[in-house]
């Protein structure tokens, strides 16, 4: 596990590829993700110690210039965040559901990390910009009070960056809706 991760999100695919190589050469980091997302954006995420991830992010932002859409550096990322990016997390019981939707992938991941650190919630999944116009959202579950607290915390992170689309809590989701959420 890396002690920090950094992401740079760009509006150009070719520039994103160039930035990926530049970030990897600028510091002792590992490539965690480098790929296209809708609508024609590119995200690069690296992991390493805090100083290395920070150096790589700074270099990526500098090299990306005007094509940078968003970025983040997260030290001590919550262990639930990366698995939620990769797919749906197993959830045993039907509980309250919260969703936070953002305009950028980077802000969504940052907000999801903040949410799970703010309250006792489980990240079910984080959907990154595929077929949804470049937006991103994450789904979490837990008891109503925790989901509400986490939603407020994550929404504030996204709002502070001007990237909050919408957030909501469903206290008692219908069984069919719940099944749709946990099935992916």
C-alpha positions, 0 to 999 in steps of 0.5 A: 500500500502506498502512503500517498496517491496523486492524480492529474486529470486532463482534457487532452488524451495525448497530453495525458499520455505525455504527462504520465511519462513525465510524472513517472520520470519525475519521482519514485512513484508507481503508476496506478492508473493511466487511461482515458475517460469520457468525454475525451479526458485522461486521468493519471494516478500514481502512488508512492511516499508523500514527498514523491507523490507530491513531486509527481503531481506538481510536475504533472500539473506543470507539464499539463498546463492549460489541459489540467482539469483537476488534481489531488494529493491524498496521504493516508488514503482510506483502504476502501477507496481503491477497491471501490474504483475497481468495482463493487464492494461486497455489502452484507445488509441493506442500509441507507444509501448516499450518492455524491456526483461530481464534475471531475474524477479527481474531485470524486475520489478525493470526496470519497476518501473524505466521506469514509474518513468522516463517518462509518460508511462503506463505499459500494462503488465509484463510477468514473466518467464512462458514458456519463459525460465526464462526471463521476459519482460514488455510492456509499452505505451505512446507518442514516446518520453516518451516511448523512454525515459522510454525504455532507463532508464529501459534498463540501469537498466537491463544492469547495472545488466548484465540482459538486453536481448533486448529492443525496441520501436514501434512508431506506432504499427499496429492495430492487433499487438496493439490488441494482446498486450492489450488483454494479 
